[in-house]
Amino acid sequence: MVPNLFLLVTGIFRFWKLGKRDSFPAEITSNWHYYLKMILVSLLFLVNASYLAILLQEASERFHNIQVYAVVANLMATLFALVLHHFEFTRSRLSSTVLLFYWLLVIIVDGVKLRTLIGLGHHNSELGLFMTFTTSYILSFCMFVLESISKPKSEYLLIDEDQNECPEETANIFSRLTFHWMTPLMKLGYQKYLTMDDLWNLKCEDQSKIISDSFQNNWQKEMQKPKPSLLRVLIATFGSPFAFAAIFKGLQDALQFTQPILLRELMKWVNSYSTDAPEPGYIGVFIAVAMLLTALTQTMLLHQYFQLCFVTGMRIRAGLVTAIYRKALVLSNASRQQSTVGEIVNHMSVDAQRLMDLCTYFHIVWSGPFQIVLALYFLHQTMGPSIWAGVAILVLAIPINTYLAKRMRTYQKIQMSNKDARIKLMISFIRNDLELVMLRKIGVLSAIQNLTWASIPFFVSLSSFAVYIAISPEPLTSQVAFVAISLFNLLQFPLTVFPNVISSTIEASVSLYRIEAFLVAEELNPDAVKREEYQAITNDENLVDLIEVKHGTFRWSKESEFVLEDINLTVKKGQLMAIVGRVGAGKSSLISALLGDMVKSNGDAIMRGNVAYVPQQAMNFVTCLSLDHERNTSRQRRVWTPIRR
């Protein structure tokens, strides 16, 4: 009943998602893979129906036999799976996660039942039911294998299909959990040096355009609120996979504490053989297998957690960098005076990078205390109050390691400055008296840091065991010692990393508010200059107004004085106009007004056609305005090209 219940709950939700998609053309889905799966599921339905008929014929109480209801449920689930297979194949390019887990659960549950039937001798007493059930099991196993195989590509390519697409997009759930989709690239890298041509394209959701558009849509909605928040936009845009990573992290943290518990049970099983009542051998085998499976599952969850965190960080950085770049192009003159070019570059390089780096370890903010609480709980169960001696040493080691890390960072900065000076000028003083002295200090500090890291676990165990021997009425056994050492090793990581994560979180919050303040800065008014399409006219006698300004009054900011007042200007098709005047007369201001870079207080300004603009720079550059009469478009283009003397 467990597989059927799983299929019912998850399958309904999957039907709802697939119902929103359009079906693929028949040429895409008509292949052997589709037909073979539909035939096997149909055969499975017939086999289950035959099993029900035989069961009804042999059962003494048909309406009170639980097996009858179970087989009826299997029939309904098989019919449901048949319809879901059709929808999955005709509306999705991926192997169905729901069906993969359903067939896997069927194989596991029916495998246990098959083993029980063989043990009870049903293959001799009830041969018909046994053969029917065995056939059903074989068909279920074949369906699981077929569902694990990627869907074959048709000779007809979809519009959005790419020959060099990333295999992760079409990989099934098991391939993603084990990163099996990376195997072809790893094999190719083993055979030769990889080049850009060997790499796959980015996934659709990882492309900068997709990320930028999604971020901009959410940011525009947020800007309608009285107090826009960049954090809310990041959560709305990138929060789903990052929140899903928390599930993997929580499961991984819980599983890593099962290893000491299993180790304790294994030691208990081993010690039982020194008594008069040894435990059965299969218990030890079961514990060893459980430890192996726990380690494998823990590793799988940890790497999935890092995968989601790294991808989220990459997407956040891509979204912020493009948003900052877009904002820099539309800043008003007042905002440009508040944000220099260097500050904008720091927003894109430093601040965005800090937020990206924080994504990797941000979950330690809640995972660290969770691990500490679990470790202290199990340690207290194992050794009692004597654990606080070791915990005290771990806590005292945190400021020592923090101090050593800061000093190491300071020495590294000084050493980099020395290297820069040596590159500029190679002399004996810089090489011998500065670089070598600093290298010696770094080496000594590194040795102290390594000694501290290596000795802390020893002193923690020594102090805890010494206090345990002194105050505990029970002797210190190998079972207690090994379990305690494992738990202390698990406790060391969160105690060491948690303070650094808090510091990184504070630094990232500062970067977040810096970027937010930049993104909410005042922008240019897009309606300051009206942009209209230019209609090509073959009759040269009809002159078309390409530039038209009527009683235009412009200023650089809303608070500043008028720079251009009551300007009237018309430039027609075929005319060449030159604006001549002294320095500061307003030539560049007029061009900026036509481009929409100034605040329009009054009048109308109309531009028709394409615009190319070469900005003026301190006495060495020329301002020119080029009008494109050939293309029928209203788009404006700015070409920022320095003109050398």
N, C-alpha and C positions, 0 to 999 in steps of 0.2 A: 504493500500500500504506500510505502514511502516514495518510490519513484513516481507512482501515479499522482500523488498529492503534489510533488514537486513540479511535475509537468503541468498540472492544472493551474497552480498559482503563478508560476513564471511564464507559462505559455499564453495565458490571457493577456498579460502585460506585453508580451512580445507581439501578439496579434494586433494589439492597439498601436504599437509603433510601426509595424509593417503596413497597417492600413493607411497610414499617411503617405506612403510612397507609391509611385507609379510602377506598373509592371514593366519588365524588360520585354523587348521584342521577342517573338518566338524563335528567331534565328539565334539568339544568344543563349537560350535555355534548352533548346532541343539537342541533347547529346546523351551519350551512353550513361553518364554519371547520374543524370536526372532519372532516366527511365529505369535504371537498375535499382535505385533506391525506392522508387515507387513500387516496383514489382516485388522487392523483398518485404516491404511493409505490408503490401497486400497479402503476400503469402503468410506473413506472421499473423495477420488478422484471421485468415482461414485456419491456420494451425490452432490458434487460441479458441476459435469457434468449435473445432473438432474436439479439443480438450474439454470444452464445456459440455458438448454432447455426450462424450464418453462418461464424464463425471455425473451428469444427470441420469444417465442410464444405470450406473452402478451405485449411485448414492441411495441410501435407504430413506433419508429424510431430506428431500430436495430443498424445501423452503427453510430449513433450520441448519443447513450445512454452510459453515463460514467459507469453505473453499469455493462454493458456487458464487457467492457474492464477490469473492476476490477475483475469480476468473471473469465475471461480468465487468468488474472495474478495469481489468486488463484489456478487455475488448474495447471498451469505451476509450481508454487511453491510447490504444493502438490506432483507432480511427481518428482521434484527435491529432496524433503524431503524423498520420498520413496527410491530413490537411495542412498542418504546420510545415511539413517538408515541402509541399508544393509552394506555399507562400514564401518560405525562406529562399527557395531556389529561384523563384521568379522575381523577387524584390530585393534580394541582398546578394552581394558578391562574397560575403564571408561565410565560413562554416558556422552553423547555428550553435551558440554556446548552450542554449537551453536543451537542444536535442543531444548535444555531446554529453552533458552531465546526466541527462535522462537515461541514455543508453548505457552509460557507465554505471549508474546506480542499478539499472536492471541486471547488468552482468554480475555485479557484486551480490545483490540480494538473491537472484536466481542461482548463482554459483553456490551460495551457502545452502539453499534449498536442495539443489542437486546433490551436494555432498551428503546431506541428511537422508535423502531418498536412497542413495546407494548404501549408506550405513544401515538403514532399516530393511534392506533387501527388497525394495519395491521393484527393482529391475527383474526380479524373478516372480513375485506375486502379482504385480499389476503392470504387466509389460506394455499394454496399450497406452496407459497414462504416462508411463515413464518415457516411452519413445516419443510421444507427442511433446512432452515437456522438454526433452533433450533437443528435439528439432527446433522448438521455440527459442531455446537458449542459443543454439548455433546461429539462427537467423538474427537474434539480437546482437550477437558478437560481430557478425558481418556488417550490420548497420552501423555499429560504433566505428569499425574500421573505415567504412565508406565515408562517414561523416567527418572523420579525421583527415581525409584526403582533401586537398584544396580543389575547388571547383575548376574544371578545365576551361581554358579560354576559348571562345569561339573564333572562327575565322573573321567574323564581323566585329569590329572594335566599336565600343561605345564612344560617344563624343568626348567624354571626360576621361577616357582610358589612356594610359601612357605605357609605352613599351618598357620604359626604364623606371617604373614606379617602385616605391619602397615595398618590399614584401611584407612589412609589418601591417600594412593596410589590409591584406588578404589573409593574414595568418590567423589560425584558430586560437582558442583560449589556451590550449596546452602549449602551443608553440610560443605564445607570448609569455606564459609563465616561466618557461624554460629558456627563453631567448633562442629557440631553435631557428627562428627566421634569420638570425645572424650567421648561421653556419656557412652558406655559400660565400659570403664576403670574407669570413675568416679563412676558409680554404684558399681563396684567391690570394689573400695577403700572405699566406704561407708559401705560395708558389712564386710570387713576384712582388715587387714594390707597387703599392697601390697608387694610382693617379686619380685625378678628378673625374676622368671618363669612366673609371671603374665604380664610382660611388653612385648610389641610387639618388633619385630626386627626393626632396623633402615630402613628408606627408602633407596632405592638403591642409590639415588644421595647424601644421607647424610653419606654413609659409607666412612671410611677413605681411603680405597684403591681407590675408584672411585675418590674421591676428590684429593688425592695425584697424581694419574696418570694424571688427567686433568691439575693440576697445573704444573707438571713436563714437560708435552708436551709443554705448553705455555712458560715455563721458558727456555726450550732448544731452542725454536725458538727465544726468546728474547736474548739469549746469542750469537746468530749469528750477532747481531747488534753491531756497534762500542761502543755505550754507553747503556748497558742494564739497564732497569728500572723495579724495583720490582712493582712500582705503576701501570705501564701499564699491567703487568702480572696479578695483582689482579683484575684490572678492566675487563680484557679479560676473566678471569676465573669465577669471582663471581659478575661481575657488573650488569648482567641482572636483577636478582631479587631485587638487591639493588636499581637500577634505577626505577624499577616498584613500589617499596615502596614509592618513591617520589610522584607518582601519588596519592596514598592513602593519604599521608601526606598533599599534596596540597588541595585535596578535603575536608579532615577533617578540615583544617584550615579555608577554605572558609565557610564550613557549620557552624562552631561554631560562626561565626559572623552573621549568619542568625537568631540565637536565640534572640539577643537583638532587631533586626529589627521586628521580629514577636511579641516580647513582647511589643514594641512600638505600633504596630498596634492593639494588644489586649487591651492595655490601652486606645487607642483612641476609640476603639469600646465600651469599658465600659463607658468612659466619654460621649459618644454620647447619652446615656440614660438620662443624666442630662440636655439635650437640648430639643428643640421642634421637632427635626428631628432625632430620633434614627435610627441607622442602623439595617438592618434585622438580625434576630437571627442566621441564617445559616452562616453568616460571622464569628461570634465568634466561632461557632463549627468548621468551616473550619480552622481558625487560630490555635485553640487548637490541632486539628488533625495534622496540619502541624508541630507544635512544637514537638509533640510526634514522628512523622516519622523522623523529622530532628535529634532528639536526638538518635533514634535507628540507623539511618544510620551513624551518626557521631561516635557512639560507635563501630559499625561494622568496619568502615574504620580505626579507630585508632588501633584496635586490629589486623587487618590484617597488618597494617604498622609495628607494633611491632613484629609480627610473622615473617615477611620477614627479618626484621633487625636482630633479634636474630639468625635466621637460617643462615643468611649471615655471621654474626660474628663467629658463631660456625664453619662454613666451612672454613673461613679464618684462624682461629686458627689451625684447623686440618691440613690444607694444609701447613701452615708455620712450624708447629712442625715436621711433617714428612719430609719436605724439609730440615730443619736444621739438623735433625738426619741423613738423608742420606748424607748430605754434610760433617758432622763430620766424617763419615766413610771413606771418600776419600780425606781428606785434605792432602796436601803435608806437608813435614816436616817444611818448611819455614812458611807455614800458621798456623801450629799447634803452633809454637812459638809465633805467634801474637794473637792467641785466646786460652785462658786458658779454662779448664773444667768449671770453675765458670762462665766465660763469655758465654759459649755455653748454660749452664743451664739457665742463665738469658735471653738469646735470646728466649728460648723455653717457659719459665714461665712468665717473666715480659713483654718483648717486644711484644710477640704474644698476651698476655692477654690485653695489652693496645689497640692494634688494634681491638681486639674483642669487648672490651667495647665501643670503639668509634663508632662502627657501630650502636649502639642503638640510639644515639643522634646526629650523625653527620649531619643529615638533618636539625637540628636546625640552622646550619650555614646560610642557605638561608631561612628556615621557620621562624626563629626569626625576621629578618628584615621585612619579608612579613607580619607577624602578627602585628608588631609594626606599620607599615604603615597603615594597614587596621583599627587598633584600633584608631589611631590618626585621621584618616579621618572621621570615624563615630562619634567619640567624638566631633570633630570640627563642624560637622553638627548638633550635638545635643545641645552643650553648647557654641559653639563659642570659642573665645580666652581665656576664663576663664579656659579651661582645662590645660593650661600650668602651672598653680600653682600646680595641682596634679601631672603632669608629672615631675616637678622639684623635688618633694618629692620622687617620685619613683626612679629617677636617683641618688639622694643623698643617698638613702637607699642601693644602690648596693655596694659602698665601705664599708659601715658599716657592712653589712652582710658578705662581703668577709673577712673583718678583723676578725669578730667573728668566722667564719668558720675555718680560719687558726689557730687562737688561740685554738679553740676546738681540732683541729687535733694535735697541739703541746702537749696539755695537755694529750690527749689520748696516744700518744707515750711515754710520761714520765710515765704515769700510768702503761702501759704495762711493762716498764722496772722495775718499783717498784714491780709488781706482780712476774716477773721473779726472782728478788732478794729475795722476800718473800718465793717463792717456794724452793729456794736453802737453805735459812736459815731463820727460823721464829724467829724474835726478835721483841721487843716492839718498837724500834726506827723505823723500816721499816713500821710496821703496823700503829702506831699512828702518828708519825711525818712526814711520807712521804705519805702513801696511803690515810689516812683519810684527810690530808690537801689537797691533790690533788683532792680527791673526792668532797671536799667542793668547791674548785675553779671551777671544772667542773660543779657542780650544780648551782653555781651562774652564770656562763657564759651561761649555758643552759637556765636558767630563763630569762636572758637578751635577749637572742636570740629569745625565744618564745614570749616575750613581744614585741620585735621589729616586728616580723612577724604578730602578732595579731593587733598591733596598726597602722601599715603602711596603710592598707586599710581605716581605720577610718580617719587618718590625710589627706590622699589623697582626700577622699570625702568631708571632712570638708573644706579644703582649696579651692577646686574647687567650691563647692557650695557657699562658702562665697564670692569669687571673682565674681561668676555668679550673685549673688544677688546685689553686689555692682555696677557692670558695665552693666548688662543686663537690657533693658527696660521691658522685659517680666518677669512675675512672675515664680518662681520655682515650677513647678507642679510635681505631682507624676509620670507622664509620662516621664518627663525629668530626674527625680531623679533615678528611677529604671533602665532606659536604661543606664544612665551614670555609675551607680554602676556596672552593668554587664560588660560594656566595660572596666572599670578600672580593674576589676578582670581578664579579658582576657589579659590586657596589662601587668599585674604584672609578669606572668610566663615568657614570652620571655625576659623581661628586667633583670630578675634575673638569668635565666639559660644561656642566650647567652654568657656572659663573661666566665663562667665556661667551656662551650663547646669550646670556642676559646682556652682556656688554655689546655684543653684535646687534642685538635687537634694538638697543637704545640708539646706536649709531645709524641703523637702518631707518628708525623712526624719524630721526633728524633729516635724513635724505628724502624720506617720503614727504615731509612737510615742505622741504625746499622745492621739490618738483611740483607739489600741489600749488604752492604760491606762484610758481612760474606759469603753470597752465591756466590759472584763473586771472592772469594779468589781462589788462585791457587790450583789445584787438582793434584792427582797422575796421571801419564801417564798410561792409561789402556793397552797400547801396550808395556810397558817395559818388561813384561814377556809374552811369547806366551803360550797359554793354548790349549792343544790338547787332543783329546779323547784317552783313554787307551783301547786298544783292548786286550781282555782276550785271552791268549794263553795257551793251555793245555800242550804243550811240554816244560818241564822245561829246556831243553838244549838251547832253544832260549831265550837269555836274552834280556829283553826290557829295554831301557833307560827311566826311570821315571823322572829323573832330568838331565838336560843337560845344561851346561854353557860353551860357547866358547868365549875366549878372552873378558870376561866381565869386564867392567870398570864402577864403580858405585860411586856416591857421594850423600850426603844428600840433597843438593840444587844445583841449577844451578850455583850459585856464589861461592860455597864452593870448597875446594880442594878435590882431589880424595881420597876416603876412601878405596876402593877395586880396584885394577888395574891389568888388564890382568889375570883374574881368569878363570881357566879351571877346570870343575867339571862334573863328570858323576856318577850317582847312578843308578844301574840296578835293575831289579826285583829280589827279594830274597836277596838282600844285606842289611846289617846293617852297617851304617857308624856313627862314633862318631867324632865330631870336638872338639879337645882339644887345649887349649891355655891359656895364661895369661889373666888377666883382661885388656881389651882394645885392645886385639889382633885382634878383628874383627869377633868374633863368632856370636854375635847377629846381626851385620851388614850384614853378609852373609845371615842369615835367612831372614832379612828384605828385602834384595835384591831379594831373591827368591820369596818373597810374593808380590813384586812390590812396596814396601814402599820407595824405593830409586830411585834417578834419574839415568837412564842408559845412559851413554855417549857413549859407544861403545860395540860391541859384541852382542851375542845372548844368551837368556835365555829361556828355554823351560820347562814347567811343564806338566806332564801327570797324570791324576787321581785326587782324592780328597785330600785336604790338611787340616790338623788340626794343630793349632798353639797355644801353651801356652806361653805367653810372660814372659820375664825375668823381675824380679823386685828386685832391690837393694840387691844383695848378698843372697837372701833368696829363689830365684825361679830358676827353671831349664828351659832351652829352649829345646824343643823337636819338631821334625817334624815327623808326621805320614802319611804314604802313604797308601791309600786304594786301594787294588788290586782287590777287588771283584766286584765293580760297574763300569760299562762302562759309565763314565761321565767325563766331563771336568770342572765341577763346582768346585769352591774353597770354602772351609768352614773355618771360623776362630772361634775357641772356646776360649773365653777369660775367663779362669778359674784360680783363684789364688791357689797356692799350699802351704798349711800350713806346717810348719816345724814339 
